[in-house]
């Protein structure tokens, strides 16, 4: 609620979706979500842990990018098992 001249008003909230970033991805249908407690839909946001490199985690849209270039290397998605176990592994350039 937002106060407007002393009177409470209801603020309209719209769900903002980040534009999908370019890069290779599997299709949403490629993922078997039958074991997931909360299956994801295309465009849903998902936080994925990063191992190595300059980032601790990435906020991606589902389905997540398979590779993400970053300073000094590339993050490669390891998407084996349930979503909670997915992570990006940093592969240095060179």
Residue, then its C-alpha position, 0 to 999 in steps of 0.5 A: x500500500x502506498x500513501x497518497x495525500x494521507x489516503x492509502x492507495x493500492x499500487x499496481x504491480x506488474x510482473x517484469x520478465x527479463x528479456x531472454x539473453x542470447x545463447x544456446x539452450x535446450x528446449x524446455x521440453x528437453x528437461x524431464x521435470x517429473x521429479x521436480x516439486x515445482x516444475x518450471x515454465x519457459x521464462x521462469x527465473x532460476x538461480x544457478x550456483x557458479x563454481x569458479x570464475x568471477x560469479x557466485x551465481x547466475x539468475x537465468x530464465x528457464x531453460x537456462x543458457x548452456x554456455x555464458x561467456x564472462x571475464x577470462x572464460x566461459x561458464x558451462x551448465x552442468x544440468x544433470x539431476x534435479x534442478x537444485x543440483x545444477x551449476x555452472x562450471x567456469x572454464x578459463x580461456x586458453 
